[in-house]
Amino acid sequence: MRRLSLVLLAGLLAAPALAQHDHGGARPAVGEGRGWTGAPLLLPAGARGQREAAQVKAVGIQADSLAVYAPDGPPEALRRDFPVGPEGARIASGSPKLGNYHWLVMREETPELVKVASSVWYFGNPGPSPRKLLAESRHELEIIPEPLPREHGSYRESEKWHFLVRLRGAPLAGQALNLETEFGTRTSFVTDQSGVATILFPRDFRPPRDKAGGHARQSAKFVLSTEKIENERRYLTAFNLTYGPDPERERSLAWGAGFCLAGMLAATPLLRRRLAAKAKESTDA
Amino acid sequence: MLERLFPTLSRFRLAVQLLMLVVTVYGSVFVGSYMADKISNALPALSCAYDQMNGGYCVLIPTQHILHHRIGEAMVRAQQLTLTMVLPLLMSFAVFFAFFFVLGKAFCGWICPLGTLQEVLGRVGRRFGFGLRRLSADDLGRTERVRPVKWLILLGLVFLLPLLTGLGVTPHALGNPYCDVCPARIATTLLTGNTEQFAVPIDDNVKFVLGATANFLFGFIVLAALAVRQPFCRICPLLAFNSLAQRLSPMRLVKTRHDNCGKCSICTDACPMDIPEISREEGRKAYSEDCTLCGRCAEYCPQDGTIQLKWGPFSLFSSSRAYYKARVAGELPDGSVKPLKFVRAAGKAAGTDA
């Protein structure tokens, strides 16, 4: 007990560097978007230190404020606008029990162009599901994930996920949806009759192998974008988040099967000894 | 109708177990992805968070994460322990125990998917004639000697290591060590066709060791369950966790003294956890920390009203001689099916002879 107390005390005094661990479905990776896409992006800026707040930077889009929509809560918490400064916007969840996923939107508007950048932030704030949050139409042209990854889940290489494209709240069929990833993949998908595009995340991961602290889950940025011209006005909308590598890259099925077989071998005597005893009983009889 | 469908308590329990296996492993298919996430947050059940199709959530995961990320890291930051750090943990416990207050330890015997899988394997073992091995003094050793293991796993892997990891004492790979060695994680994900958890991590030595341990345990349990009933339940930290509240729950096992107690020991033979106390003790002592409230002891007790499953003042099932006679005619206490006897009809035999 005394030794344990000393270990605990040592841990307290050591005050080791902290890093965050991604619980959430998916969170945007920290970094710039320039170079791999021209689409507007909402990206986290700086280190994540708090669960309740985050710094988000806009790339390729300019606006005075960033709107953060919560899944639930009082009217003042359902939509909160955060001013955008040189370092981006400091966003926060309104109050507890609003729901994990929050919808982030920035809008830039000129007579010729309506540019919308959207993303989600997982606050770790259990509450209602994001179903209602995603069902509500807020801008002319929207890209809506259907569904968002669950807790402990994320978009990953080689996986197929559905995204709905809406125009003024109605599904938009036959609409091209462009996917760009940080690793240079550029591909296009088309929505079906129900306005849903099935996106196959490319197997293009080149892990940076940054193991500092062992905390950071590897992830890379992607953006989906689509555009529509109506009445000589161009609507450009993007949704960006992160995807992870195929977990099989860092796992071995062969080792798994090997250790499983070893366990089975270890359990074999439990079966054999009894069978031998039964055989002996039969012989005696 | 119900009596024809479920002629015995065991048949009814099997139906509940299979239903809950589907719900806890494939729940999101029925209730939707987001609803399954909500259920996961609200309903602690041994259904792996690594299974992205499930509709439940194991309380051991939030416990480890809260100790690691909330309490441990907050203690390092603040150099002090405040109520706000402990509150999430207390909330997790409160939700968990509220759930167990209603169900009691029946969760283990009626809902747990890993328990169900082991039981199904045990039935396969009986069918294929693998003799039953018992944790008793005359076979594999006394069951009481294994009991501390589950408490050590609960304290070490669920509480201590995640906290030490949050404090920065142990590496991040030890943040949720119990999940990393848990065979239920492998079993439930394999049931959804996902081999990711079966594959052992090879990018980190600590993770490799934990993953290897999980796969070894999984392989061991799959085969051992053919001969030993509920092999993993005996060391499961969730059993230890919920036994903390077993005296508070209205759902419980009640045993009264009978002259034959300790002599026939049929109830212990029927018990999938080989609990000797059910045969020789009475009252609180008979309701052991290992009990999963499966009710087999009550089914196989030949004395009227000696063993009962009760919820508060209500008796849900009570032992009776008549039930015992009918029950033992179909299945022996150890789960073996009684061999069928083919007897020629008397008249037909007489005609043939003539």
Interface residues (C-beta under 8 A of the other chain):
Chain A: V7 L8 A10 G11 L12 A14 A15 P16 A17 L18 A19 Q20 H21 H23 P126 P128 S129 P130 R131 P147 R150 E151 H152 G153 G213 G214 H215 P247 E248 E250 R251 S252 L253 W255 G256 A257 G258 F259 C260 L261 A262 G263 M264 L265 A266 A267 T268 L270 L271 R273 R274 L275 A277 K278
Chain B: S28 S33 Y34 M35 A36 D37 K38 S40 N41 A49 Y50 Q52 H65 H68 H69 E73 M75 V76 R77 Q79 G129 F130 G131 L132 R133 L140 L164 L167 G168 V169 P171 H172 A173 G175 T195 E196 F198 A199 V200 P201 I202 D203 D204 F208 G211 A212 T213 N215 F216 L217 F218 G219 F220 I221 V222 L223 A224 L226 A227 V228
